[in-house]
Amino acid sequence: MLPVLIRLDFVLATALLVAAPLGLLLASVWRPAVRGRLLAYWRASSLLMVTVYLMVDGRPGAFVAGNTALVAIPLALHAGDVLFVPGPASLGEGPVATWFRRWRAGATAFCGASLLLTVPALRCAWEGAENPVCAAWLAPPRELHRALHASVDPATLGDAAVIGGLIYGAYLVASVIRVGWAVWRS
């Protein structure tokens, strides 16, 4: 049952956290308030890509990164990030703003539900891929690797993900400081 839930989580994350916001971003070209929130979302959700490539190489930090992403995404959608702190202006009306609000609610709910599913997998950060539960979490990213990057060594992707994770860490710290400062001042 768990492998089915893991695969479903991976497929839904791809649809809801990659495909849908990409379409919304394209539709928000003339809506700066929506576009700013979506760009903050993309910066926050980049940790999901880092997570996938860490998982391709079986690195234990992937489980911490994945859970961090599931917390950072809703925060960025609602509070912004280092480069975009939403002001008092509303998102406005119209179909793009309406679809953004609906998607944001769905993405927030999905991240919460996915977090409930993935928190127990945090033990994989110290148990390693030998554990059958941990191996089940690593299976979908490894299938993606075989489909998209079969000629690239998993260790190379893991090394690139570590570098991306370090850059992301600096972004996350700066975002927490900036958003915290904006909340404290208001």
ZIGI-V328654 format. One record per run of one state. SS is the DSSP state (H for helix, E for strand, - for the rest). FROM is the first residue (numbers start at 1). TO is the last residue. If there is no record, write none. Layout:
<<SS:FROM:TO> <SS:FROM:TO>>
This chain:
<<-:1:1> <H:2:27> <-:28:31> <H:32:56> <-:57:60> <H:61:79> <-:80:80> <E:81:81> <-:82:83> <E:84:84> <-:85:94> <H:95:127> <-:128:131> <H:132:148> <-:149:153> <H:154:185> <-:186:186>>
